C-alpha cells in the first residue's frame, strides 16, 4: 500500500461511507468533507477519520479544506453531484446553475486544489465519480447530464496533463443504481443493484495501480444491467 492518506469530498451514507471504511481498513488516514458535518459523526468515529465542513462549489471552502489537512493527501475522491429532473422546457434556470456549480465547478475546484497539493511531491491519485449520465443523456435529465459530461471532460483533460508529472487521475462511471438502506433491490433479483462496498474496491484498485498501467476511466455495473 503506497497510498497513506485519503480525502473524500461530498460524503454521504452510500459509496462515500464504503470508501471511508475500506480506506481506513487498509491503513490509510481518512478525511471526510461535506456541507453538513453532523451526518458524518458516526462514520468519522467508525473510520477514525477527521470531518470537515466544505461546500465544494465555493472556492474559499475548498481552499480552507486543503489548508486544514496536516499534509497533502495521497488520494482525493470527488463525489458530489446534483440533479434537477424534469422536462427541458420547465427546468428552473437558477436551480440548473446551482446544480452545475456542484457537479462540474465543484469538481474543478477540488481537482485544482488536489493538483496544487500533489504536484510538488510528484505523486498522488485524483478520482472523480461519474454516472451513466457521464456518457449518455437521458430524457428529463439534461442538468444531470451536463454536469456529469463536464466532470468527465475535466477528468480526461487532467489525466492527460498530470500523468506525465506523476499524478494519476481517473473517472469512474457508475452505470446503475447503488444499493442503500433507502433503495433496496427486489428479493427475486439478487445483485441487480451495485453494492457500494464492491464499488469501493474498484476505487482502491485505481489508487494502487502501477504507473506503467494507469487507467483513466472504468465503468462498473451490475451483471443484469443493460449496456
C-alpha positions in Angstrom: 0.0 0.0 0.0 1.7 3.1 -1.3 -1.2 5.4 -0.5 -1.2 6.7 3.0 -3.9 9.3 3.3 -7.3 9.9 1.5 -9.7 12.9 1.3 -13.3 12.1 0.3 -15.3 15.1 -0.7 -19.1 15.0 -0.7 -19.6 12.3 1.9 -22.9 10.7 2.4 -24.1 7.3 3.7 -23.6 5.3 0.5 -20.5 5.0 -1.6 -18.5 7.6 0.3 -19.1 5.7 3.5 -17.9 2.5 1.9 -14.8 4.2 0.7 -14.0 5.6 4.1 -14.3 2.2 5.8 -12.3 0.4 3.1 -9.5 3.0 3.1 -9.3 3.0 6.9 -9.3 -0.8 6.9 -6.3 -0.7 4.6 -4.3 1.5 6.9 -5.0 4.9 5.3 -5.6 8.1 7.3 -9.0 9.4 6.1 -10.5 12.9 6.0 -14.2 13.4 5.2 -15.8 16.6 3.8 -19.4 17.6 3.4 -21.6 20.6 3.8 -23.2 19.1 6.9 -20.7 17.5 9.2 -23.3 16.4 11.7 -24.2 13.5 9.4 -20.5 12.4 9.5 -20.1 12.0 13.2 -20.8 8.2 13.3 -18.8 7.4 10.2 -15.9 9.6 11.3 -15.8 7.7 14.6 -16.0 4.3 12.9 -13.3 5.1 10.3 -11.1 7.1 12.7 -11.5 10.0 10.3 -11.4 13.8 10.6 -14.6 15.6 9.4 -14.5 18.9 7.7 -17.3 21.3 6.6 -17.0 22.2 3.0 -19.2 23.4 0.2 -17.3 22.1 -2.8 -18.8 24.8 -5.1 -17.2 27.6 -3.0 -13.6 28.4 -3.7 -13.0 29.7 -0.2 -14.4 26.5 1.4 -12.2 24.2 -0.8 -9.1 26.3 -0.1 -9.9 26.2 3.7 -10.4 22.4 3.5 -7.0 21.7 1.9 -5.3 24.1 4.2 -6.7 22.3 7.2 -5.2 18.9 6.2 -2.0 18.0 8.1 -0.3 17.1 4.8 -1.1 16.9 1.1 -3.4 13.8 0.6 -2.3 10.8 -1.4 -5.8 10.2 -2.7 -8.6 12.6 -3.3 -12.1 11.4 -4.3 -14.7 13.8 -5.6 -18.3 12.5 -5.1 -20.7 15.5 -5.1 -23.4 15.8 -7.7 -26.9 17.4 -8.0 -30.0 16.7 -10.0 -32.7 19.0 -11.3 -35.0 16.5 -13.1 -37.8 17.5 -15.4 -38.8 18.5 -18.9 -36.2 20.8 -20.5 -38.9 23.5 -21.1 -39.8 23.6 -17.4 -36.4 23.5 -15.6 -35.7 26.5 -13.4 -32.5 28.2 -14.8 -31.3 29.2 -11.3 -31.7 25.7 -10.0 -29.8 24.4 -13.0 -27.0 26.8 -12.4 -26.7 25.7 -8.7 -26.6 22.0 -9.7 -23.9 22.6 -12.3 -21.9 24.5 -9.8 -21.9 21.5 -7.6 -21.3 18.7 -10.1 -18.9 20.5 -12.5 -17.5 23.6 -11.0 -17.0 21.8 -7.7 -15.1 19.1 -9.4 -12.8 21.7 -11.0 -12.2 23.4 -7.6 -11.4 20.2 -5.8 -9.4 18.8 -8.7 -7.4 22.0 -9.0 -6.7 22.1 -5.2 -5.7 18.4 -5.3 -3.3 19.0 -8.2 -1.7 22.0 -6.4 -1.1 19.9 -3.3 0.3 16.9 -5.2 2.4 18.5 -7.9 5.3 19.5 -5.6 5.5 15.9 -4.4 5.1 14.4 -7.9 2.6 11.7 -6.9 -1.0 11.2 -5.9 -4.3 9.9 -7.2 -7.4 12.0 -8.0 -10.7 10.1 -8.6 -13.9 11.6 -9.9 -17.3 9.8 -9.5 -19.3 9.7 -12.7 -22.6 8.1 -13.7 -24.5 6.6 -16.7 -25.2 10.3 -17.5 -21.5 10.9 -18.0 -21.7 9.1 -21.3 -25.4 9.1 -22.3 -28.0 11.7 -21.8 -31.5 10.6 -20.7 -34.9 12.4 -21.2 -35.8 14.8 -18.4 -32.2 14.7 -17.1 -30.5 17.5 -19.0 -28.9 19.2 -16.0 -27.5 16.0 -14.5 -26.1 15.0 -17.9 -24.5 18.4 -18.4 -22.8 18.2 -15.0 -21.6 14.7 -15.4 -20.4 15.2 -19.0 -18.4 18.2 -17.8 -16.9 16.3 -15.0 -15.8 13.5 -17.4 -14.1 16.1 -19.7 -12.3 17.6 -16.7 -11.1 14.2 -15.6 -9.8 13.3 -19.1 -8.0 16.6 -19.5 -6.4 16.4 -16.1 -5.4 12.8 -16.7 -3.5 13.7 -19.9 -1.9 16.8 -18.3 -0.9 15.3 -14.9 0.0 11.7 -15.6 3.5 12.7 -17.0 4.0 14.5 -13.7 3.3 11.5 -11.5 -0.4 12.1 -10.7 -3.0 9.5 -11.6 -6.4 10.9 -12.5 -9.3 8.6 -13.1 -13.0 8.8 -13.7 -15.5 6.1 -12.5 -18.7 5.6 -14.5 -21.3 4.1 -12.1 -23.7 2.7 -14.6 -26.6 1.5 -12.4 -28.4 2.1 -9.2 -26.5 1.8 -5.9 -28.0 -0.3 -3.2 -28.7 1.6 0.1 -30.9 1.4 3.1 -33.4 3.6 1.3 -33.0 1.8 -2.1 -33.2 -2.0 -1.9 -33.2 -4.4 -4.8 -36.1 -6.8 -5.2 -35.9 -10.1 -3.3 -36.2 -12.1 -6.6 -33.4 -10.1 -8.3 -30.2 -10.5 -6.1 -27.2 -8.4 -7.0 -29.3 -6.4 -9.5 -28.0 -3.2 -7.9 -24.5 -2.1 -7.4 -23.1 -2.9 -3.9 -21.3 0.2 -2.6 -18.7 -1.9 -0.9 -17.9 -3.6 -4.2 -17.6 -0.3 -6.0 -15.2 0.9 -3.3 -12.9 -2.0 -4.1 -12.5 -0.6 -7.6 -11.5 2.8 -6.3 -8.9 1.2 -4.0 -7.5 -0.7 -7.0 -7.3 2.5 -9.0 -5.5 4.2 -6.1 -2.9 1.5 -6.1 -2.3 0.9 -9.8 1.3 0.9 -11.0 2.1 3.9 -13.1 3.1 1.7 -16.1 -0.6 0.7 -16.5 -2.7 3.5 -15.2 -6.4 3.5 -16.1 -8.1 6.9 -16.8 -11.6 5.5 -16.8 -13.6 2.4 -15.7 -17.3 1.5 -15.8 -18.9 -0.5 -13.1 -22.4 -2.0 -13.5 -24.4 -4.9 -12.0 -24.4 -8.1 -14.1 -28.0 -7.6 -15.2 -27.6 -4.0 -16.3 -28.3 -3.4 -20.0 -25.3 -2.0 -21.8 
